[in-house]
Amino acid sequence: MAGGSTPISDGIELELMYKYADLGDIETGWDTFNTPADEKWDGDLKSNQVSLGLVFKL
């Protein structure tokens, strides 16, 4: 996680944050009969998030 904030007026800050998560390989479902109807998924689970917010200091 990385980010920062900067004051934009008295008691208010603008905040920018970045989060990255790599949860590795995933596999789910079944593949019993090897038909297109079988629900088997596999792959990499990764997430990138960017957020922008206001922080009010009371």
Contacts in CASP RR format, 6 or more apart in sequence:
PFRMAT RR
TARGET T0000
AUTHOR 0000-0000-0000
METHOD contacts of the structure
MODEL  1
MAGGSTPISDGIELELMYKYADLGDIETGWDTFNTPADEKWDGDLKSNQV
SLGLVFKL
1 17 0 8 1.000
1 18 0 8 1.000
1 19 0 8 1.000
1 20 0 8 1.000
2 17 0 8 1.000
2 18 0 8 1.000
3 15 0 8 1.000
3 16 0 8 1.000
3 17 0 8 1.000
3 18 0 8 1.000
4 15 0 8 1.000
4 16 0 8 1.000
4 17 0 8 1.000
5 13 0 8 1.000
5 14 0 8 1.000
5 15 0 8 1.000
5 16 0 8 1.000
5 55 0 8 1.000
6 13 0 8 1.000
6 14 0 8 1.000
7 13 0 8 1.000
7 14 0 8 1.000
8 14 0 8 1.000
11 56 0 8 1.000
11 57 0 8 1.000
12 54 0 8 1.000
12 55 0 8 1.000
12 56 0 8 1.000
12 57 0 8 1.000
13 54 0 8 1.000
13 55 0 8 1.000
13 57 0 8 1.000
14 52 0 8 1.000
14 53 0 8 1.000
14 54 0 8 1.000
14 55 0 8 1.000
15 51 0 8 1.000
15 52 0 8 1.000
15 53 0 8 1.000
15 54 0 8 1.000
15 55 0 8 1.000
16 50 0 8 1.000
16 51 0 8 1.000
16 52 0 8 1.000
16 53 0 8 1.000
17 49 0 8 1.000
17 50 0 8 1.000
17 51 0 8 1.000
17 52 0 8 1.000
18 48 0 8 1.000
18 49 0 8 1.000
18 50 0 8 1.000
19 47 0 8 1.000
19 48 0 8 1.000
19 49 0 8 1.000
19 51 0 8 1.000
20 46 0 8 1.000
20 47 0 8 1.000
20 48 0 8 1.000
20 49 0 8 1.000
21 46 0 8 1.000
21 47 0 8 1.000
22 44 0 8 1.000
22 45 0 8 1.000
22 46 0 8 1.000
23 45 0 8 1.000
23 46 0 8 1.000
23 47 0 8 1.000
24 44 0 8 1.000
24 45 0 8 1.000
24 46 0 8 1.000
25 42 0 8 1.000
25 43 0 8 1.000
25 44 0 8 1.000
25 45 0 8 1.000
26 41 0 8 1.000
26 42 0 8 1.000
26 43 0 8 1.000
26 44 0 8 1.000
26 45 0 8 1.000
27 40 0 8 1.000
27 41 0 8 1.000
27 42 0 8 1.000
27 43 0 8 1.000
28 39 0 8 1.000
28 40 0 8 1.000
28 41 0 8 1.000
28 42 0 8 1.000
29 38 0 8 1.000
29 39 0 8 1.000
29 40 0 8 1.000
29 41 0 8 1.000
30 38 0 8 1.000
30 39 0 8 1.000
30 40 0 8 1.000
31 38 0 8 1.000
31 40 0 8 1.000
32 38 0 8 1.000
END
